[in-house]
Structure formats: structure tokens, C-alpha cells
Amino acid sequence: MKIIPEDIEQILCFKLNKTLKQQVLDFDLKYRDLTKEERDDYILDVINILSNEIIYSGEHRINDWEKGWHENLQKFKETKNIENLIPKYHNKHKILRWNGDIIYPLTDNFDYKIHICMVDAILQHYLKDCQNVYEFGCGPAYHLIRFNKFNNNINLNGLDWTITSQEIIKEINNVLDININMFNFNFFNPDYKIDIKEKGGIYTVAALEQVGENFKPFVDFLISKKPDVCVHLEPIDELLDENNLIDKLSILYFRKRNYLKGFLPYLEKLEQENKIEIINKQRIFSGSYFIEGHSLIVWRPKI
């Protein structure tokens, strides 16, 4: 079996441009179903891991992220190869999630490739009218590099709570001769001195997941700064099916890791209060070994 552009279009409910379609085709995203034995082994492994202690997300982990991004920075300095900016959590496991089930990829780096196909399509679609784009929790800024290729006339901004992220962006600007602005930004304590300019759009990709239930300071910040659009690709357990085994394992892992919790219900409450408008909320049906972790929420402030 093979993922083709039409598969992604069917999930996202919009057409891909020629460049994005060609990217999907070039990646040659082949896979097969698991055997019964492989599926049983996978489920047993996840249950066993969930039964043990797991490192959970939160403010206490900033040093871990500094260390991780520093490894990417050093490799990039040595090689000048942007592939060394890809986070090491990609491609750690062979078995992955696709279309609500578990699959065995037959293409190398399938995890990373399907991820950027989805991210690139979503960002180019929802942020196409923005002149100023801000990635919050940008880490090694690898999404911003690709977005720059989509439209190098857009003013790009990378924000992250680690100092190393800003060092990476400085190196990117020097090596690739582009200009990504950089800011230190903490979801737990937003810096209101940072402004979002007119025709501004923001996005997060697997970044807000680290705040658990402490997302309100960031939402308040965004409402006060009034971007034209906010795009999030994050773990949203309310969009999964608790009565489905594979979904349930993902939800249990979210909770074990203290990933983003209650974010969508809070946005829905704000919408009822006429403070925001939710433009879209949906699953994108792709994920890693443990989770379907990149559900899509798109919204904008109204006040």
C-alpha cells in the first residue's frame, strides 16, 4: 500500500498545490498492515510501557530540551546539513499510526516524511494570507526553514523557551542566508513585550503538548495580541475515540506523559462566550508509535 496526495487531501478537505503533491509522490510512502502477531506484540508493548514510570512533561524539563537542541546545534555546525536539525524523536520506532490503525512502513524515515507532508500542507493552506508568521515552541526551527521555501517574502519568527533554539536560528540565518527573527518565549510565563504584527499568523507543532493543563496564559496572550489565525497541531484527546482500542492507547499515553489537556474544551468555552472563533478542529489520522499526536485546531480571536 502507498499514501498518495489524494489520501491527504481527503483527510484535510482541501487540495494540495503541485509542489506539495510532488513531495508526497517523491517520498514514496509505502507501508503494509501488521500481522496479527505484530499487532498483538505492539499492543502488549505499549501496555507494559504505560504500566511503568514515564518521564512527564512540564516546566521542569527545560534543561532536557536545552540538551537535546544543543546536540542538533553541534551537528548542524559541523555539517551545515539541515537534516541534522530534525529532532531525534522522529524515526525512533518502525511501527506507526496511519488512518486510525497501526502500520509497518516500508519507506525509510516514513515517520518524518508523512509528518512534514501534513505540516507543510496545513501551514501553507491556513497561513497563506499572512505576511508575518510566528512559530511558538519552534525548537530547531526546521518547520520555519521549509516555510521559507514556500514563500521567502513572509516575515518569519521563531520563538522558544530554550536559549539553544535562538542559537540554532542564528546559525541557520548565517548558513542558509535567510532571516528568521528569534525570541525567547515561555508558554508558562508569556512575554507581552513581544508583538504579533498585522496580517500575522501563529502556529505550534507538538509544542503546547508540553504545558499539560497550563495553557491559559498562552491563550490569553494570543487573544490580547489578536493574530489573524492560530494553527495548532497538538495531542487533542477529545478528538479521539475512547471506545477504540488504538485511540485509547494514545489517550492513555497523553495522560501518562502529562500532555496538553483540556485545551479544546477551553477554546470551545471561549467561542460560546464570543471571544474567539474556531475555524476547524479535526484529526489528521497520522502519528507515531505511541500517539496520534497532531490533531488540528484552527481559531482566531474576536475581541
N, C-alpha and C positions, 0 to 999 in steps of 0.2 A: 504494500500500500504506500501511497505517497500523498503528501499535502500539496495542493495546488492553490493558485491565487483565489480561485472561486470558493474554496473552503474558508479562507479567511474573510472574504467578502460576505459570505453567508452569515458568519458569526458577528461581524462588526456592522453589518447592514449598510455598508457604503462601498463604492467601487474604489479599487486601488489604481493609482496612476501607473503609467508604463514602467517607470523606474522601480517602483515597489513590486509590481508583478514580476519583473525580470529578476529582482533579488530573490523572490520566493523560488522561481524556477532554477536559478543558478545554485541555490543552496541544496537542491535535490533532496528534499526532506522525506526520506523513505523510512518506513517502520513496519513492524509486524505485531500482531497480537501476541500476548503471553500465552504460554501453555498453561494448563490447569495447575501443574506443579509449580511453575514460576510464579503464578498469581498467588497460590497458597503460601509460598515461601516469602513473597513480598509482604503480604498481609501479616503474617506471623512476625516478620522482622520489625515492621512498624509498631505492632502491638508491644513487642518486647522493649523497643526504644521508648515508647510512651510510658512504660511501666517503671522506667528508671529516671534518675535525676537528669535534667537537661538545663543547659545554660539559658537563662531567660533574659529578655530584652529590657532596656531601661537606661536611665541616666548613668548608672554605674559602669556601663560598658564602653564609655568613650575611649578609654585607653586601648581597648581591644581594637576599636576601629582605627585609631591613630596608627597602631602597629600594622594592621592589615593594609591600609592605604600606603604606608611607608614602604612596604615590600613592593607594591606596584610602582611607586615613585622611583625606587632604586633601579628596578628592572628597565623602566622607561628611559631613565637617564643613561643607562648602559647601552641600550639597543636602539633608541629613538623609534621603536616599533610600537604603534598604538595598540597592537594586540596584547601588549603587556599591561595595558590599563584595564583589561577585562577583569572584573572581580573573580577571585579564586573560588567563590561558591558556585560558579557555573561549571557544569560538566563534571561534578563530583560523583554523580551516580548515573548508571546506564539507563535504568528504568525511569520512565517519566509519565506525566499525565497529559492526555490529549482527548478532547471531545468527551469528557466525563468518565474516562476509563484510564487504565494503565496500559502503556505500550512499551515495546522494546525498539528503540531507534536503530536503524541500520546505517545512518549517516553520522559521521564524526561531528562532534560539537553541536549535536541536534538541539540540546537544551538552550544554548546561547543563540543559535540561529533562529529558532522559532520565536524566542523572546524578542529579539530585535526586529523581526518582521512585524510582530504585533505592536511593539512600542513605536516604531517608525511610522506605521500606518496611522495609529491613533493620534500621535502628536502632529503629524502633517495635516491630518483632517481637522482636528479641533483647534489648532493654533495657527491655521493658515492665514488668518486675517490680523495676526498680532505683529507689531513692529518691535516689541520688547518682550522677550521670553525669559522666564526665571525658573530654574530647576532648584527646588529646595531639597536638601539631602542629596546633593549631586555626587558625593564621593569622588571617584577618579574622573568624573566628567565625560565618560565615554558616550553617553547619550547626546551630550551637547556637541561633541565632535561630529557626530553623524548629522545632527540637526543643522549644523553649519553648512554641510554639503547640500542639504535640501534648499537652503536659502541663505547665502552668506551676506545678505543685506539686513538681516534681522539682528538686532542688538541682543546678544546672549549674555546671561548672567548665571553663574554657578554659586550656590550657597550651601554651606555645610558646617557642621559644628566642630569638625576636626581642622586643626591648623594645617595638617598634611594635605588636605584637599586643596587649599589655596596654593600650596607649594606645587602641587601637581599641575594646576591650571597655569601657573606662571611658566612652568616647563613646557606645557602644551603650546602656549602662545609663542614661545621662543622657537620651538622646534617646527611647528606647523605654520608659523607666520599668520596666526589668526588672533582675534581679540575677544576673548571671553572675560567679562568682568567677574570679579570674585569677591565674596563677602563671607565673613564668619557669622553663622546663624544657628541658634539653638531653638529647636521646637519647644522645649520646656520653658524657655525664657526669651520670647521673641524681641528683637531689637527694632523698636518703632522708628529709629532713625533711618532705617532702610526703606526707601520708597519704591513703589511699583509705578512706572511711568505710563502715560496714556497709550492706548492700544496694547495693553500689557496682558500677557497670559502666564499662568504659573502651572507647574506640574510637579508631581512626585512619583517616583517609581520605587516601590519596595523600600521606602524611607520612613514614611509615617508609621509603618508597622512597628518601629522601634519604640513608640511612645505609649503603647498599651492603651489605657483609658485617659491619658493626659494630653488629649488633642485639642481641648477647648481653647487654650492660649493661642494656638496657631490659627484656629478658625476665626477667633476674634480679631487677630492680626489681619487676616485676609479680608474680612468684612470691612475693617477700617480702611484698608488700602485700596479696595474696590477694583481688583483686576477685572478685565472683561470676561475672562473664563478661567476656571480652575479644573485641572485634569489630574485625577489620581488613579494609579494602578497599584492597588494595595490589597492585602488579605481582608476580605469582607465576608464574614461567616454568614451574615443574614441572606446573602445571595446564593448560598449553597443549600443542599437538601439534607437535613439531619436524618432523614429516613433512608438515605442512600449510603451504602457501606463505604464506598471510596470517598464520598464527600464527608462523611462522618469522621473518617480518619484525619482528613485535612483540618476539620474544625477542632478536633481534639488536640492536634499539633499546634494550631494557632494559640489555643488556651494554655497549653503547656509552656510555650515559649513567651507568653505574655505579649502576643502581637496585638495590633490595633483592635480595639473592642468598643462597640457602641457608636462608631463613627457615623455610619449610615443612618441609624435611628435619630441621632442628634441633628444631622442635616435635614432629615425629614421633618423634625420638630421645628427647625428654623424656617423651613418652607411653609409650614402651616401658619407660622407667625408672620409670614410675608416679608421675611428678612433676606431670603435667598430664593433662587430658582434652580431646581435640579433639572438639568438638561438630559442627562442619561445616567442610568445605573444598570449594569449588566455583567454577567460572567463573560470571560473571553475563552474559557474552556481549554486553557493550556497551563501547564505547571511543572513543578519539579518532582522529585522523588516523594517528598513528604506532603506537599501542599499544592493546591490551586491558589496561588498567592497573588495574582494580579488582576483581580476584578476591577472593572472600570466604573468610576464615578466622575461625572462632569457637572459642574454647577457654576453659578455666578452670584455675587452679592446684589441685592436690590436696594439697599438703603445707604 
